[in-house]
C-alpha cells in the first residue's frame, strides 16, 4: 500500500508547525507501506488545489492529513469533516470566512474512513495521550479534511482517508505535559500501521466469505 501524509506550513505568526516537524521525520518505507508526504499551505484558497495535486501525483491507497491544534493537549483522531468554514483568525492569506460552506451543495458532513476507535486504542497502548474528536473544527484543517473525503467519495475506487490533530510542541505551548516531537512521529506511524492492519484484515475477511 501507498500512503500520502500531509502537513501544514506555519501560521499565525509562528515559525513552527508541529504537524510539519513530525511529518518531515517519517520513515518513507516499511514492510507493508510506502509513505510519501506533502506540505499544504494554511490557506482556504490554496490548500485544496495542493492536496488534489499531491493525490493526482501519488495515487495513494491511504491519505492521512495531519494538522496542529495548539489548544489541545492530546492527539485527536477526527471522526467528521463538516461542510462549514468559519473563523475569527485569518488564514495565511488573510481570509476569514464566516459560516460559508466548504463545498456549496455538498453533504453536511463526511465520516472518516480510518478505523477511528481502534486508532485511539492503539495510540493509548503506546502510552500516548489520545482521544476521539467528533469533528475537526471549522478552520483550514477541516476545510482540507472535507475536501479530502469529498474527493474520495467521487472516485470509483476511493482511497481510505482521515485527519489527525496533533498538539503543539512544548517549545510552542510552554507545557511540559504534551507529547514530544518523537512521540508525534510515533503517533503518526501508529495511525498508519493500524490502518494498514485493518485494511488487510478486511481484505482477508472478504476473500474468506467469497
Secondary structure, DSSP 4 states (H G I P E B T S, - for coil): -EEEEEEE---TT-S--HHHHHHTT--SB-SS-EEEEEEE-S-HHHHHHHHHHHHHHH--SEEEEEEE-TT-SSEEEEEEEES-B--SS--TT----SSB-SSTT--SEEE--S-HHHHHHHHHHTT--EEEEEE--SSHHHHHHHHHHHHHHTSTTPPEEEEEEEPPPHHHH--SSSPPHHHHHHHHHHHHHHHHHHHHHHHHHHHHT-
